[in-house]
Structure formats: structure tokens, C-alpha cells
Amino acid sequence: MIAAAYLGMRVLGISCVTNMAAGILPRPLDHAEVIRAGKEAGPRFVGLLRAILARLESEPGAG
């Protein structure tokens, strides 16, 4: 992204946080929790990406 921005390209970063960092909660990290959170966030995440792509496609000069 740094190189793309340097070259004048528009960039966008999106992330989905699926669990607290190590040491934040009083219990060990749990991979099943990460998978579950990812599945729960999936439909909203896809909706967000579709909305962003639709908006980008409708901008002048897109294509």
C-alpha cells in the first residue's frame, strides 16, 4: 500500500478483527473463537465489499 500510494494510486485497507490480542482477556486464545467470529462477520463483510465495489464502479473514469 505504501508503494501504491507513493505512485499516486488510491488505496483502501479493510480488516476484520476476530479476537482480542494475547494477554487482553484472562483466558488463552481460542482458534475456534476466531473461526466463529469470522463466520459471523462474513455476511456483513461481503455486503461492505459489494457496496464499496459498486461505488467505485459508478465513479467517473472507472473501468
N, C-alpha and C positions, 0 to 999 in steps of 0.2 A: 504494500500500500504506500509505503514511503516513496519508493521509486516511481510508482504511478502518479502520485500527487506531484512529485517533482517534475514529471513530464507534462503536467497540466491536465491529467485525466481526473475526472470526478470519481471519487471512491466512496464506498459505504461499507462499514463493518457492522455485522449483526452477530450477537451471541445469545446463547440460551444457558443460563446458569442452572444446573440441575441439582446442586447440593452445596452445603456450607463448606468452607475450607477446613482443612485438618486443624484441629485444636479449637475451633469455634464452639462446637457443641460438646457436651460432656460424654459423648459416645463415639465409638470408632466410625470411620467412614464405611458406607454400605453401598456396594455396587448395585444391588437390587433397587435401592432408593434412586440412584441415578437413572437407571433404565425406566423405572416407573415415572419419574418426573419428566423424562424426555418424551415418553408416550403421551402423557397428559398435555404437554405443551405442543405436541406435534400439530394438531389441527389449527391452533391459533398461529403457530409459526408459519405454516403453509399459507394461511389467509393473509398474514402480513407480507410474505414474499410475493404473493399474487397481486396484492394491492400496489406494492412498490413497482413491480414489473409493468402493471397496467399503466401506472402514472408515467413511468419512463417511456413507454411506447407512445403515449399520447403527446409527449413533448415535441416541440418543433425541432427538426433535424434528427429525430430518432430514426433508426432503421439501418 
